[in-house]
Amino acid sequence: MSQQPDLDIIVYGASGFTGRLVCEYLQVQYGVDGDIKWAMAGRSEAKLKQVREEMGIADAVPLVVADSADQASVKAMVGRTKVLLTTVGPYQLYGSDIVKACAEAGTDYVDLCGEPGWMHEMIAAHSDAARASGARIVFSCGFDSIPFDLGVYYLQQLAAADDQAPLNRVKGRVRAMNGSMSGGTLASFKATMAAAGENPELVSVLMNPFALTEEFVGPEQPSGLAPLHEDDLDSWSAPFVMATINTKNIHRSNYLQGHAYGADFVYDEMLLTGPGEQGEAIANAVASDKSMAKSKLQPGEGPSKEERDNGNYDVMFVGSNDSGYQVVASVKGDRDPGYGSTSKMIAEAAVCLALNPEAASGGIWTPAAALGSALIDRLQDNAGLSFQREG
């Protein structure tokens, strides 16, 4: 690294909706004079000062001016910190030069990316530089994909504790999800669709569950694109909107861990809608819902504090192996997934990197493969998540 960092974490995009929540969490959880030295970053110093005052954040929190379109300012920002946390998406529009700068400088990086096409490009372009510099680049540190990626990791740990072989079949099933979608998530979805329209090759990446596992291609996976009745769960299931990115990250986690879940690992992710005719009707309604494509929600827009605080989610994971062993676990969050919980998850991922330099070597990682149990512990201790065995 060309200069010694004077900060542990810089939050880039601190004046945006999610960035504000991240800064608020860091202020409450870690203060200013504690073990974590953090700063707020964005394009406008005046806007950063205004946000710092509005959020009641201490004046002692430094402000860093940087613009993703100005590579010199990005390099200067990256050089000041151990971990760069960015909430500025869509990442395919505003993130490429930041990843490049971190990979070259040896600076750790976390984001909220749910854009598999862009991630595929970044892995190809910057993995070698990150390995050489020691930078740990960790994508998808929000609702996509921490609860799912770490949920599968946790389930596999339960099997190992029972002296069982890896669970080569896992179902992720969302039992409850209360809270509105992130405007940034929607913008990323629309940017990805626009990019796919201009580049037909990207469509094959988006459709491939192994798009992020580099040269490895595993067994055929369930599509998850149509409603189905699952006799073992006594429920109908519907397509889940985040499955496209979560499944790819989970297969990458398996790959990065030397196929710890098995080279024949099969994973799918759906939304449980209940039994009987009512469950079937709900599943069909979810499958035909086009509201995401038509939504006018913009980045920076989001729910009220009351709505965030009243939100929650509950995801069940059912795993089995060829010996007939089965184990069930859940991951639950105490805030709305898109904002309240996501802001806490990405903050804790950044803190986990800052405090655990030995957790992983340089490279482009997933949360589970890089941080595993250390991040699970932090999320349970600080961020309102629970990981529990069921049954």
C-alpha positions in Angstrom: 0.0 0.0 0.0 1.5 3.3 -1.0 0.6 5.1 2.2 -0.3 4.1 5.7 -4.1 4.4 6.2 -5.3 6.6 9.0 -8.8 5.2 9.0 -10.4 1.8 9.5 -13.5 2.4 7.4 -14.6 5.0 4.9 -18.3 5.1 4.0 -18.6 6.2 0.4 -22.1 7.4 -0.5 -22.6 8.7 3.1 -25.1 11.3 1.9 -27.4 8.8 0.2 -30.3 7.0 1.9 -28.5 3.8 2.7 -25.2 5.5 3.4 -26.9 7.7 6.0 -28.2 4.6 7.8 -24.7 3.0 7.7 -23.2 6.1 9.3 -26.0 6.3 11.9 -25.3 2.7 12.8 -21.5 3.2 13.1 -22.1 6.3 15.3 -24.4 4.4 17.7 -22.6 1.1 17.7 -18.9 2.3 17.6 -18.9 6.0 18.4 -16.0 8.2 17.4 -13.2 7.5 19.9 -13.5 3.7 20.0 -11.6 0.9 18.3 -13.0 1.8 14.8 -11.9 5.0 13.1 -14.4 5.8 10.4 -15.2 8.6 8.0 -18.0 9.8 5.7 -17.2 10.3 2.0 -19.1 11.7 -1.0 -18.8 14.1 -3.9 -19.8 17.3 -1.9 -18.2 18.4 1.3 -21.2 20.8 1.9 -23.6 17.9 1.5 -21.6 15.7 3.8 -21.5 18.4 6.5 -25.3 18.9 6.2 -25.9 15.1 6.5 -23.5 14.8 9.5 -25.4 17.6 11.3 -28.9 16.2 10.3 -28.0 12.7 11.5 -26.5 13.9 14.8 -23.1 12.5 14.0 -20.2 13.9 15.9 -18.2 16.6 14.2 -15.1 14.6 15.0 -16.1 12.1 12.2 -13.9 13.1 9.2 -15.3 14.0 5.8 -13.6 12.8 2.6 -14.4 14.3 -0.8 -14.3 11.9 -3.7 -16.0 11.3 -7.0 -16.2 8.0 -8.7 -15.7 9.8 -12.0 -12.4 11.3 -10.8 -9.9 8.5 -10.4 -7.3 10.7 -8.6 -9.8 11.4 -5.9 -10.8 7.8 -5.7 -7.2 6.7 -5.3 -6.6 9.3 -2.6 -9.7 8.1 -0.7 -8.8 4.4 -1.0 -5.3 5.1 0.2 -6.6 6.5 3.5 -8.5 3.5 4.8 -8.2 -0.2 5.6 -11.8 -0.8 4.3 -13.7 1.0 1.7 -17.5 0.6 2.2 -19.5 1.8 -0.8 -23.3 2.2 -1.1 -23.1 4.0 -4.4 -24.9 2.0 -7.1 -25.7 0.7 -9.6 -22.2 -0.6 -9.3 -21.9 -1.3 -13.0 -22.2 2.5 -13.5 -20.3 3.8 -10.5 -18.2 1.0 -9.0 -15.7 -0.3 -11.5 -12.9 2.3 -10.9 -13.4 1.9 -7.1 -12.9 -1.8 -7.2 -9.8 -1.3 -9.5 -8.3 1.2 -7.1 -8.9 -1.0 -4.1 -7.5 -4.1 -5.8 -4.3 -2.3 -6.8 -3.8 -0.5 -3.5 -4.4 -3.5 -1.2 -7.5 -1.9 0.4 -10.3 -4.1 1.5 -13.7 -3.4 0.0 -17.4 -4.2 0.7 -20.5 -3.2 -1.2 -24.2 -4.1 -1.6 -24.0 -5.4 -5.2 -26.7 -7.6 -6.6 -25.4 -7.3 -10.2 -24.0 -10.7 -11.3 -23.0 -9.5 -14.8 -20.8 -6.8 -13.3 -19.4 -9.0 -10.6 -18.5 -11.6 -13.3 -16.5 -8.8 -15.1 -14.8 -7.6 -11.9 -13.7 -11.1 -11.0 -12.1 -11.6 -14.4 -10.5 -8.1 -14.4 -9.2 -7.7 -10.9 -8.7 -11.0 -9.1 -5.0 -11.2 -9.9 -4.4 -7.6 -8.7 -6.3 -8.2 -5.5 -4.4 -11.4 -4.7 -1.1 -9.7 -5.4 -1.9 -6.6 -3.2 -3.7 -8.5 -0.4 -7.0 -6.6 -1.0 -10.0 -8.5 0.1 -12.9 -7.5 -2.2 -16.2 -8.7 -0.8 -19.4 -8.1 -2.9 -23.0 -8.5 -1.8 -22.8 -7.6 1.9 -26.5 -6.6 2.3 -29.8 -8.6 2.2 -28.4 -9.9 -1.1 -26.6 -12.0 -0.1 -25.6 -12.2 3.6 -28.6 -14.0 5.2 -28.6 -16.6 2.4 -24.9 -17.0 1.9 -24.2 -17.3 5.6 -27.4 -19.3 6.2 -26.0 -22.1 3.9 -22.6 -21.8 5.6 -24.2 -22.1 9.0 -26.2 -25.1 8.0 -23.1 -26.8 6.7 -21.4 -26.1 10.0 -24.2 -27.8 11.8 -23.8 -30.9 9.7 -20.0 -30.9 10.3 -20.7 -30.6 14.1 -22.9 -33.7 13.8 -20.0 -35.6 12.0 -22.0 -35.7 8.8 -20.9 -35.4 5.2 -21.5 -32.1 3.5 -25.1 -31.2 2.6 -25.1 -31.6 -1.2 -28.8 -30.5 -1.4 -30.0 -27.3 0.3 -33.3 -25.5 -0.1 -33.5 -21.8 0.9 -37.1 -20.8 1.6 -38.2 -17.3 2.6 -41.0 -17.7 5.2 -41.6 -14.0 5.8 -40.3 -10.7 4.4 -41.8 -7.4 5.6 -40.4 -4.2 4.2 -40.1 -2.3 1.0 -37.5 -2.8 -1.8 -34.4 -0.7 -2.0 -34.4 2.0 -4.7 -30.8 1.1 -5.3 -31.7 -2.6 -5.8 -34.3 -1.5 -8.3 -31.9 0.8 -10.1 -29.4 -2.1 -10.3 -32.0 -4.4 -11.7 -33.0 -1.9 -14.4 -29.3 -1.2 -15.2 -28.6 -4.9 -15.6 -31.6 -5.4 -17.9 -30.5 -2.5 -20.0 -27.0 -3.9 -20.2 -28.4 -7.3 -21.2 -30.4 -5.6 -24.0 -27.2 -4.1 -25.4 -25.0 -7.2 -24.8 -26.7 -10.6 -25.6 -23.7 -12.4 -24.1 -24.7 -11.0 -20.7 -27.9 -12.9 -20.8 -26.1 -16.2 -20.6 -24.2 -15.0 -17.6 -27.4 -13.9 -15.8 -29.0 -17.3 -16.6 -26.0 -19.4 -15.5 -26.0 -20.4 -11.8 -22.2 -20.9 -12.0 -21.5 -17.5 -13.6 -19.3 -16.6 -10.6 -17.4 -19.8 -10.2 -14.9 -19.1 -12.9 -13.9 -22.3 -14.7 -16.0 -24.6 -12.5 -19.4 -25.9 -13.7 -21.5 -28.0 -11.4 -24.6 -30.1 -11.8 -27.9 -28.9 -13.2 -29.8 -26.7 -10.7 -33.6 -26.2 -10.2 -34.8 -23.1 -12.2 -37.0 -21.7 -9.4 -38.9 -19.8 -12.1 -42.3 -21.4 -11.7 -44.6 -22.1 -8.7 -44.4 -25.6 -7.3 -45.9 -27.7 -4.5 -43.4 -29.1 -2.1 -44.8 -32.2 -0.4 -41.9 -32.3 2.1 -42.7 -28.8 3.3 -46.5 -29.0 2.9 -46.5 -25.7 1.1 -46.5 -24.0 -2.3 -43.4 -22.1 -3.3 -43.1 -19.1 -5.7 -40.1 -17.6 -7.5 -38.0 -15.3 -5.2 -36.8 -12.1 -6.6 -33.3 -12.2 -5.1 -32.6 -15.8 -6.0 -30.8 -14.9 -9.2 -27.9 -13.2 -7.3 -28.0 -15.3 -4.1 -27.7 -18.6 -5.8 -24.6 -17.4 -7.8 -23.0 -16.1 -4.6 -23.6 -19.4 -2.7 -22.1 -21.4 -5.5 -19.1 -19.1 -5.5 -18.8 -19.6 -1.7 -18.7 -23.3 -2.3 -16.1 -22.9 -5.0 -13.9 -20.6 -2.9 -13.9 -23.0 0.0 -12.6 -25.9 -2.2 -16.2 -27.3 -2.7 -16.7 -27.7 1.0 -20.4 -28.3 0.2 -19.6 -30.9 -2.4 -18.8 -30.7 -6.1 -22.3 -32.0 -6.7 -23.9 -29.3 -4.5 -27.5 -28.3 -5.5 -29.2 -25.1 -4.2 -32.4 -23.3 -4.9 -34.2 -20.4 -3.3 -38.0 -19.7 -3.3 -40.7 -17.9 -1.4 -43.1 -20.1 0.7 -46.7 -19.1 0.2 -48.6 -21.8 2.3 -50.6 -24.9 1.7 -53.8 -25.6 -0.3 -55.6 -23.5 -2.8 -54.8 -20.3 -1.1 -51.1 -21.1 -1.2 -51.3 -22.0 -4.8 -53.2 -18.8 -5.7 -50.6 -16.7 -3.9 -47.7 -18.5 -5.6 -49.3 -17.9 -9.0 -49.8 -14.2 -8.1 -46.2 -13.8 -7.1 -45.0 -15.5 -10.3 -47.0 -13.2 -12.5 -46.1 -10.0 -10.6 -44.4 -7.4 -12.8 -44.4 -4.5 -10.4 -40.6 -4.5 -10.0 -40.1 -3.6 -13.7 -42.8 -0.9 -13.5 -41.8 0.6 -10.2 -40.8 4.3 -10.1 -38.8 4.0 -6.9 -35.5 5.9 -7.2 -32.1 5.4 -5.5 -32.1 7.5 -2.3 -35.8 6.9 -1.7 -36.9 4.6 1.1 -39.2 3.8 3.9 -39.7 5.8 7.1 -37.9 4.9 10.3 -41.2 3.4 11.6 -41.5 1.2 8.6 -37.8 0.1 8.8 -38.1 -0.7 12.5 -41.3 -2.7 12.0 -39.9 -4.7 9.2 -38.4 -8.2 9.5 -37.5 -11.4 7.6 -37.3 -15.1 8.2 -35.5 -17.6 5.9 -35.5 -21.3 6.4 -32.8 -23.6 5.1 -33.3 -27.3 4.7 -30.2 -29.4 4.0 -29.7 -33.1 3.3 -27.0 -35.4 2.1 -26.9 -38.8 0.4 -26.9 -40.7 3.7 -30.4 -39.5 4.5 -29.3 -37.0 7.1 -31.3 -33.8 7.2 -31.0 -30.6 9.2 -33.1 -27.4 9.3 -32.0 -23.9 10.3 -33.3 -20.3 10.1 -31.9 -16.9 9.7 -34.0 -14.0 11.0 -33.6 -10.2 10.9 -35.2 -7.6 13.1 -35.5 -4.8 10.6 -36.8 -4.3 7.0 -34.4 -6.2 4.7 -33.7 -3.6 2.1 -32.6 -0.8 4.4 -32.7 -1.3 8.2 -31.0 -4.7 8.2 -28.9 -4.1 5.1 -27.2 -1.1 6.6 -26.3 -3.0 9.7 -25.0 -6.0 7.8 -22.7 -4.1 5.5 -21.3 -2.1 8.4 -20.6 -5.2 10.4 -18.9 -6.8 7.3 -16.6 -3.8 7.1 -15.8 -3.9 10.8 -15.2 -7.6 10.6 -12.6 -7.1 7.8 -11.0 -4.2 9.7 -10.6 -6.2 12.9 -9.7 -9.6 11.3 -6.8 -9.0 8.9 -6.1 -12.8 9.0 -9.6 -13.8 7.9 -8.8 -14.2 4.3 -6.0 -13.6 1.8 -6.2 -11.1 -1.1 -8.8 -11.9 -3.7 -12.5 -11.4 -4.6 -14.7 -13.1 -2.1 -18.2 -13.8 -0.8 -19.2 -13.0 2.8 -19.3 -16.6 3.8 -16.0 -17.7 2.2 -14.1 -14.6 3.6 -15.6 -14.1 7.0 -17.7 -17.1 7.9 -18.3 -17.7 11.6 -16.6 -14.4 12.6 -19.3 -12.4 10.7 -22.1 -14.6 12.0 -21.0 -13.9 15.5 -20.9 -10.1 14.9 -24.3 -10.1 13.2 -25.9 -11.9 16.1 -24.1 -9.8 18.8 -24.7 -6.4 17.2 -26.9 -6.3 14.1 -30.2 -8.0 15.1 -29.8 -11.3 13.1 -30.3 -14.7 14.6 -29.0 -18.1 13.2 -30.7 -21.0 14.8 -31.1 -24.7 14.4 -34.7 -25.9 14.2 -36.3 -29.2 15.1 
